[in-house]
């Protein structure tokens, strides 16, 4: 029984970090809301002053919402995965490949 304690504890820690990091890093209570904030950050970093203004307006709009935009985005990208897990996966994907999320958003707009 003791031999299983360390691996089970490690797996529990990894799962907790996997789900908690996006929430803590973006200051949200939802992984989809964290994905929306991450998307705004990545999209606004590449443009000039007008991107910052658009990002500020978008932040105000997203504050009123319930992360429906990111939830729908994640649902379309991973239809067979629960939305919370899909948003978390997409968030982590955007951490390792910053250009992916901006490109996916542009692709969805066209």
ABEGO torsion letter per residue (X at the ends): XAAAAAAAAAAAAAAAAAAAAAAAAAGBABAAAAAAAAAAAAAAAABBAAAAAAAAAAAAAAAABAGAAAAAAAAAABAABBAAAAAAAAAAAAAABAAAAAAAAAAAAX
